[in-house]
Amino acid sequence: MSQQKKHLQSIKVSHEKHTAECETQIMPIPDTVCISMSQHIGAPCKPLVKKGDYVKVGQPIGDTDAFVSAPIHSSVSGTVTGVETIRSVAGGEDQAIVIETDKKQEAWEEIKPPSVENREDFVKAVRASGAVGLGGAAFPTHIKYNPQNLDEVDTLIINGAECEPFITSDHRLMLENSQDIIDGAVLVMEQLGLSKGYIGIEENKPDAIALLDKMLAEQNHPEIKTVTLRARYPQGAERVLVYEITGKTMDAGVLPAQLGVILSNITTIAFIGQYFRTGMPLISKRITVDGSAVAEPKNILAPIGTRIADVIEFCGGYKDEPKKILMGGPMMGRAIYSDRVPLVKNNNAILAFAGSQSLVPEETGCINCGKCHKACPFKLLPTAFAAAYENRDAEKLDALKVNQCMECGSCAYVCPAKRPLGFINKLGKALVKEEASK
């Protein structure tokens, strides 16, 4: 498929892909894991086990009857030592199951590849796998694969852009688990009746593009093509990617299915391919560990629930005192308050920064240069949002379409005054929501 001649506005960031050549290392099982019951958008799960229970790898330990949800499984075998309340990365409180591991990694007896005879079976199996959007959004995958207008959907878009600085875990997945990607894509397209599939990959990953092109040709899958994307940020954002590949504009609140598209992160697709072959649910995650405070940056595969401190220890520990630790990339990731925080399903990187990389620049006054507006993919007005928010003017924020902001952080990145515009936009959206609920 040819590239679109017109592109949404984007910015060039320093990619810092230091670990692109680092093959994934499997992390040893830690002494304990802490598995949060809130690992997806929607209602948190309720614990299915209690203190003293022995659990096995792949055993369900959390679930809920809520519609927007996905079950959570044990990533280890061992004994539940407690169900605790922990502080979430978002600042709230979550329940978490703490398991003392026995290092045996005994698999749950009921693990087996799912039997699928129709689309309903397929959707149920995807839910049972615990799959969520693994690129960051954590939206339950089975809901995405069961749109009400499926007869109007014909295209699968797989997001392999990986446009965030530092992160290379998806790149390594494409090189190391390429068959899982193809198997997952073929399966999803067959079960949902989709005729076209596109894998969007930034041009700075030519080895991944070449490998997937070669394998797709050898396995005779002309219905699936790679699309080479510009290495620009935020190329991997859902609404940007849909436009870049299809030319269709996707406003805030519009679902990809309404434009005839199912969109999945490449790690999610690869997991689907793997799950329907092995029956093992989502229990581990490939992540990039990098940053100036990390002794040995690398890509690792770690059990979900592993504490960040244990991840860092496997990477040689800290070579300098970390002043800032992020879950995710520097553009859209979250700063965490402690390295005792556990790894969750949608985490794709741990970045620990020291020195100049961790400094928060001093904010100065806006000079009305307009760079934030020019950097925005949707031509929004971040300085106007900031003024309206300072005045607590929810009506003005709504009129300015603050909800169109996808919080990519491009505005803050280019701001010469170093204003935290992306965060202000987030607060503005929250104010509009709060006023609308009154």
C-alpha positions as CSV (number, residue, x, y, z in Angstrom):
1,M,0.0,0.0,0.0
2,S,1.4,3.4,-0.9
3,Q,2.1,6.0,1.7
4,Q,-0.4,8.8,2.1
5,K,0.9,12.1,0.5
6,K,-0.4,14.1,3.4
7,H,0.6,13.5,7.0
8,L,-0.6,14.7,10.3
9,Q,1.7,17.1,12.1
10,S,4.5,15.4,14.0
11,I,7.7,16.1,15.7
12,K,11.2,14.7,15.6
13,V,12.4,13.4,18.9
14,S,15.8,11.9,19.8
15,H,15.0,8.2,19.6
16,E,17.8,6.9,22.0
17,K,17.3,3.3,20.9
18,H,20.3,2.0,22.8
19,T,18.9,-1.5,23.3
20,A,17.8,-2.2,19.7
21,E,20.5,-4.9,19.3
22,C,20.0,-6.4,22.7
23,E,18.3,-9.8,22.4
24,T,15.6,-10.4,25.0
25,Q,16.9,-12.1,28.2
26,I,14.5,-14.2,30.3
27,M,14.5,-12.9,33.9
28,P,14.8,-15.5,36.7
29,I,11.7,-15.9,38.8
30,P,11.8,-13.5,41.8
31,D,11.3,-14.5,45.4
32,T,7.9,-12.8,45.4
33,V,5.5,-11.2,43.0
34,C,2.8,-8.6,43.6
35,I,0.0,-8.9,41.1
36,S,-2.4,-6.0,40.9
37,M,-6.1,-6.5,40.3
38,S,-6.3,-3.3,38.2
39,Q,-4.5,-4.1,34.9
40,H,-7.0,-2.8,32.3
41,I,-9.3,0.0,31.6
42,G,-12.6,-0.7,33.3
43,A,-13.6,-2.4,36.5
44,P,-10.8,-3.9,38.6
45,C,-10.9,-7.7,39.2
46,K,-11.8,-9.3,42.5
47,P,-9.4,-11.8,44.0
48,L,-10.2,-15.4,43.5
49,V,-7.6,-16.6,46.0
50,K,-6.8,-16.0,49.6
51,K,-3.9,-16.0,52.0
52,G,-2.4,-19.5,52.3
53,D,-3.7,-20.8,48.9
54,Y,-1.2,-22.5,46.6
55,V,-1.4,-21.3,43.0
56,K,0.1,-22.4,39.7
57,V,1.3,-20.7,36.6
58,G,-1.6,-19.6,34.4
59,Q,-4.2,-20.1,37.1
60,P,-6.9,-17.4,37.3
61,I,-6.5,-15.3,40.5
62,G,-8.7,-12.4,39.7
63,D,-11.8,-11.7,37.7
64,T,-15.1,-9.7,37.6
65,D,-18.5,-9.9,35.9
66,A,-18.1,-6.3,34.7
67,F,-18.4,-5.9,30.9
68,V,-15.2,-3.9,30.5
69,S,-12.7,-6.3,32.1
70,A,-10.3,-9.1,31.6
71,P,-9.2,-11.9,34.0
72,I,-5.8,-11.9,35.7
73,H,-3.6,-15.0,36.1
74,S,-0.8,-16.1,38.3
75,S,2.6,-15.6,36.6
76,V,4.3,-18.0,39.1
77,S,3.7,-21.1,41.2
78,G,3.8,-20.6,44.9
79,T,1.9,-19.6,48.0
80,V,-0.4,-16.5,48.4
81,T,1.0,-14.6,51.4
82,G,-1.6,-11.9,51.4
83,V,-4.1,-9.7,49.5
84,E,-2.8,-6.2,50.1
85,T,-3.8,-2.6,49.2
86,I,-1.1,-0.9,47.2
87,R,-0.7,2.6,45.8
88,S,-1.2,2.5,42.0
89,V,0.9,4.4,39.5
90,A,-2.1,6.7,38.8
91,G,-2.2,7.6,42.5
92,G,-5.2,5.5,43.6
93,E,-5.4,2.4,45.6
94,D,-5.5,-1.1,44.1
95,Q,-5.8,-4.6,45.6
96,A,-2.9,-6.9,44.9
97,I,-2.2,-10.5,45.5
98,V,1.3,-11.2,46.9
99,I,2.8,-14.6,46.1
100,E,5.9,-16.2,47.6
101,T,7.3,-18.2,44.7
102,D,8.6,-21.8,44.9
103,K,10.6,-21.4,41.7
104,K,9.1,-24.6,40.3
105,Q,6.8,-22.9,37.8
106,E,4.3,-25.6,37.8
107,A,1.6,-25.0,35.2
108,W,-2.1,-25.0,36.1
109,E,-3.6,-28.3,35.1
110,E,-6.3,-26.7,32.9
111,I,-3.9,-25.0,30.6
112,K,-4.6,-26.1,27.0
113,P,-5.0,-24.5,23.6
114,P,-8.6,-23.2,23.3
115,S,-11.1,-25.0,21.0
116,V,-12.7,-22.5,18.6
117,E,-15.6,-23.4,16.3
118,N,-17.0,-19.9,15.7
119,R,-16.5,-16.2,16.4
120,E,-18.3,-16.4,19.7
121,D,-15.9,-19.1,20.8
122,F,-12.9,-17.0,19.6
123,V,-14.0,-13.9,21.5
124,K,-14.6,-15.9,24.7
125,A,-11.2,-17.5,24.4
126,V,-9.5,-14.1,23.9
127,R,-11.2,-12.9,27.1
128,A,-10.1,-16.0,29.0
129,S,-6.5,-15.3,27.9
130,G,-6.4,-12.0,29.9
131,A,-5.4,-10.1,26.7
132,V,-5.5,-6.3,26.9
133,G,-4.0,-3.6,24.7
134,L,-0.3,-4.1,25.4
135,G,0.9,-0.9,23.9
136,G,-0.2,1.2,26.8
137,A,-4.0,1.6,26.7
138,A,-4.8,-1.7,28.3
139,F,-8.3,-1.9,26.8
140,P,-9.7,-5.4,27.0
141,T,-9.0,-7.1,23.7
142,H,-12.1,-9.3,23.5
143,I,-14.3,-6.2,23.4
144,K,-12.2,-4.7,20.6
145,Y,-12.6,-7.9,18.6
146,N,-16.4,-7.9,19.0
147,P,-17.7,-4.6,17.6
148,Q,-21.4,-4.2,17.0
149,N,-20.8,-3.2,13.4
150,L,-18.4,-6.1,12.5
151,D,-20.1,-6.4,9.1
152,E,-18.8,-2.9,8.3
153,V,-15.2,-3.7,9.3
154,D,-12.7,-5.1,6.8
155,T,-9.3,-4.0,7.9
156,L,-6.8,-5.0,10.6
157,I,-4.1,-2.5,11.5
158,I,-1.2,-3.7,13.7
159,N,0.7,-1.1,15.5
160,G,4.4,-1.7,15.4
161,A,5.5,1.9,15.2
162,E,7.2,2.1,18.6
163,C,7.8,5.8,18.3
164,E,8.7,6.5,21.9
165,P,12.3,7.3,22.7
166,F,14.4,4.5,24.4
167,I,11.8,1.7,24.0
168,T,12.8,-1.3,21.7
169,S,10.8,-4.1,23.2
170,D,8.4,-4.2,20.2
171,H,11.4,-4.1,17.8
172,R,12.9,-7.2,19.5
173,L,9.5,-8.9,19.4
174,M,9.3,-8.4,15.6
175,L,12.8,-10.0,15.2
176,E,12.4,-12.8,17.8
177,N,8.7,-13.7,17.6
178,S,7.8,-12.8,14.1
179,Q,5.9,-16.1,13.5
180,D,3.6,-15.3,16.5
181,I,2.8,-12.0,14.9
182,I,1.8,-13.6,11.6
183,D,-0.1,-16.4,13.3
184,G,-2.0,-13.9,15.4
185,A,-2.8,-11.6,12.5
186,V,-4.0,-14.5,10.3
187,L,-6.2,-15.9,13.1
188,V,-7.8,-12.5,13.9
189,M,-8.5,-11.8,10.3
190,E,-10.0,-15.2,9.7
191,Q,-12.2,-15.2,12.8
192,L,-13.4,-11.6,12.2
193,G,-13.8,-11.9,8.5
194,L,-11.3,-9.1,7.6
195,S,-9.9,-8.9,4.1
196,K,-6.9,-6.5,4.6
197,G,-4.2,-6.4,7.2
198,Y,-1.4,-3.8,7.6
199,I,1.5,-3.8,10.0
200,G,2.7,-0.2,10.5
201,I,6.4,0.0,11.4
202,E,8.6,3.1,11.6
203,E,11.4,3.3,9.0
204,N,14.1,3.1,11.7
205,K,13.4,-0.6,12.0
206,P,14.4,-1.8,8.5
207,D,15.5,-5.3,9.7
208,A,12.0,-5.9,11.2
209,I,10.3,-4.7,8.0
210,A,12.5,-6.9,5.8
211,L,12.0,-10.0,8.0
212,L,8.2,-9.7,8.1
213,D,8.1,-9.0,4.3
214,K,10.1,-12.1,3.6
215,M,8.1,-14.3,5.9
216,L,4.7,-13.0,4.6
217,A,5.8,-13.7,1.0
218,E,7.2,-17.2,1.8
219,Q,4.0,-18.1,3.7
220,N,1.8,-16.7,0.9
221,H,-0.1,-14.0,2.8
222,P,-0.7,-11.3,0.2
223,E,-3.6,-10.1,2.4
224,I,-1.2,-8.8,5.0
225,K,1.4,-6.0,4.2
226,T,3.9,-4.0,6.1
227,V,3.6,-0.2,5.9
228,T,6.8,1.8,6.3
229,L,6.0,4.8,8.5
230,R,8.1,7.9,9.0
231,A,10.2,7.8,12.1
232,R,8.3,10.7,13.7
233,Y,6.4,11.2,17.0
234,P,3.5,10.4,17.7
235,Q,3.3,7.9,14.8
236,G,2.1,5.1,17.0
237,A,-0.9,7.0,18.5
238,E,-4.1,5.2,17.5
239,R,-5.7,8.2,15.7
240,V,-2.5,9.1,13.9
241,L,-1.8,5.5,12.8
242,V,-5.3,5.1,11.4
243,Y,-4.9,8.3,9.4
244,E,-1.4,7.5,8.1
245,I,-2.5,4.0,6.8
246,T,-6.1,4.6,5.7
247,G,-6.3,8.4,5.2
248,K,-9.4,8.4,7.5
249,T,-9.8,11.0,10.2
250,M,-10.7,9.7,13.6
251,D,-12.0,12.2,16.1
252,A,-11.9,11.8,19.8
253,G,-14.7,9.4,20.9
254,V,-14.8,7.6,17.6
255,L,-13.8,4.0,17.7
256,P,-11.6,2.5,14.9
257,A,-14.4,0.0,14.1
258,Q,-16.6,2.9,13.1
259,L,-14.1,3.6,10.4
260,G,-14.0,0.0,9.3
261,V,-10.8,-0.8,11.3
262,I,-9.7,-3.2,14.1
263,L,-6.5,-1.8,15.6
264,S,-4.2,-3.9,17.8
265,N,-0.7,-3.4,19.2
266,I,1.8,-5.8,17.7
267,T,2.6,-7.3,21.1
268,T,-1.1,-8.1,21.6
269,I,-1.3,-9.7,18.2
270,A,1.8,-11.8,18.9
271,F,0.3,-12.9,22.2
272,I,-2.9,-14.0,20.5
273,G,-0.9,-16.1,18.1
274,Q,1.0,-17.7,21.0
275,Y,-2.0,-18.2,23.2
276,F,-4.0,-20.1,20.6
277,R,-1.0,-22.4,20.1
278,T,-0.1,-23.0,23.8
279,G,-3.1,-22.1,25.9
280,M,-0.9,-20.2,28.3
281,P,-2.6,-16.9,29.3
282,L,-0.9,-13.5,29.7
283,I,1.6,-14.0,32.5
284,S,4.8,-12.2,31.3
285,K,5.9,-9.1,29.5
286,R,8.8,-8.1,27.4
287,I,10.1,-4.7,28.5
288,T,13.0,-2.4,27.7
289,V,15.1,-1.4,30.8
290,D,17.2,1.7,30.1
291,G,18.2,5.2,31.3
292,S,21.3,6.8,32.7
293,A,20.9,5.3,36.1
294,V,20.7,1.7,34.9
295,A,24.0,-0.3,35.0
296,E,23.1,-2.7,32.2
297,P,20.3,-1.6,29.8
298,K,18.6,-4.5,28.2
299,N,15.4,-6.1,26.9
300,I,14.0,-8.7,29.3
301,L,11.0,-11.0,29.6
302,A,9.7,-10.8,33.2
303,P,6.8,-12.3,35.1
304,I,3.9,-9.9,35.6
305,G,3.9,-8.7,39.2
306,T,7.7,-8.5,39.4
307,R,8.7,-5.5,41.4
308,I,10.7,-2.9,39.6
309,A,13.5,-3.2,42.1
310,D,14.0,-6.8,41.1
311,V,13.9,-5.9,37.4
312,I,16.7,-3.3,38.0
313,E,18.7,-5.7,40.0
314,F,18.6,-8.2,37.1
315,C,20.0,-5.3,35.0
316,G,23.0,-4.8,37.2
317,G,21.4,-2.5,39.6
318,Y,21.7,1.3,39.7
319,K,25.0,2.8,38.6
320,D,23.8,6.2,39.8
321,E,21.1,7.3,42.2
322,P,17.8,7.4,40.2
323,K,16.1,10.8,40.4
324,K,13.2,9.8,38.2
325,I,11.8,6.3,37.3
326,L,9.2,5.9,34.5
327,M,6.9,3.1,33.5
328,G,6.8,3.5,29.8
329,G,8.5,6.1,27.6
330,P,9.5,9.7,28.4
331,M,6.7,11.2,26.2
332,M,3.6,9.3,27.6
333,G,4.9,7.2,30.4
334,R,4.2,7.7,34.1
335,A,6.7,8.6,36.8
336,I,6.5,6.2,39.7
337,Y,7.0,7.0,43.4
338,S,8.9,3.8,44.3
339,D,10.7,0.9,42.6
340,R,8.6,-1.4,44.8
341,V,5.8,-0.9,42.2
342,P,5.0,-4.1,40.3
343,L,5.1,-4.8,36.6
344,V,1.7,-4.8,34.9
345,K,0.4,-6.1,31.6
346,N,0.6,-2.9,29.6
347,N,4.0,-1.8,30.8
348,N,6.6,-1.9,27.9
349,A,9.6,-0.1,29.5
350,I,11.2,0.9,32.8
351,L,13.4,3.9,32.5
352,A,15.5,5.1,35.4
353,F,17.2,8.5,35.0
354,A,20.0,10.3,36.9
355,G,21.7,13.6,36.4
356,S,20.6,15.9,33.6
357,Q,18.2,13.4,32.2
358,S,16.1,13.6,35.4
359,L,16.0,17.4,35.7
360,V,12.7,19.2,35.4
361,P,13.5,22.5,33.5
362,E,12.4,25.8,35.1
363,E,9.1,27.1,33.6
364,T,9.0,30.6,32.2
365,G,6.3,32.7,30.7
366,C,4.6,31.9,27.5
367,I,6.0,34.0,24.6
368,N,3.1,33.2,22.2
369,C,5.4,31.6,19.6
370,G,2.8,29.1,18.5
371,K,5.1,26.1,18.4
372,C,2.7,24.0,20.5
373,H,-0.1,24.6,18.0
374,K,2.2,23.7,15.1
375,A,3.4,20.5,16.8
376,C,-0.1,19.2,17.6
377,P,-1.3,16.5,15.2
378,F,-4.8,17.8,15.5
379,K,-4.0,21.6,15.4
380,L,-5.3,22.2,18.8
381,L,-4.5,25.3,21.0
382,P,-2.7,24.2,24.1
383,T,-2.0,27.8,25.3
384,A,-5.7,28.6,25.1
385,F,-6.5,25.4,27.0
386,A,-4.0,26.5,29.7
387,A,-5.6,29.9,30.0
388,A,-9.1,28.4,30.2
389,Y,-8.0,25.9,32.8
390,E,-6.4,28.6,34.9
391,N,-9.8,30.4,34.9
392,R,-11.6,27.1,35.6
393,D,-13.7,27.7,32.5
394,A,-15.0,24.3,31.6
395,E,-17.3,25.7,28.9
396,K,-14.5,27.4,27.1
397,L,-12.3,24.2,27.3
398,D,-15.1,22.2,25.8
399,A,-15.7,24.8,23.0
400,L,-11.9,24.7,22.3
401,K,-12.2,20.8,22.0
402,V,-9.9,19.9,24.8
403,N,-11.2,16.4,24.6
404,Q,-9.5,16.0,21.2
405,C,-6.2,16.1,22.9
406,M,-4.6,12.6,23.1
407,E,-2.0,13.7,25.7
408,C,0.9,12.8,23.4
409,G,3.1,15.6,25.0
410,S,4.3,17.0,21.7
411,C,3.2,20.5,22.8
412,A,5.2,20.4,26.0
413,Y,8.2,18.9,24.1
414,V,8.6,21.8,21.8
415,C,7.6,24.6,24.2
416,P,10.6,27.0,24.7
417,A,9.1,28.1,28.0
418,K,9.1,24.5,29.3
419,R,5.4,24.7,30.3
420,P,3.8,21.3,31.2
421,L,1.2,21.8,28.5
422,G,0.3,18.2,28.1
423,F,-0.4,17.8,31.8
424,I,-2.5,21.0,31.8
425,N,-4.5,19.5,28.9
426,K,-5.1,16.4,31.0
427,L,-6.3,18.5,33.9
428,G,-8.5,20.5,31.5
429,K,-10.2,17.3,30.3
430,A,-10.8,16.2,33.8
431,L,-12.4,19.6,34.6
432,V,-14.8,19.3,31.6
433,K,-15.8,15.8,32.7
434,E,-16.3,16.9,36.3
435,E,-18.5,19.8,35.3
436,A,-20.5,17.6,32.9
437,S,-21.3,15.2,35.7
438,K,-22.8,17.9,37.9
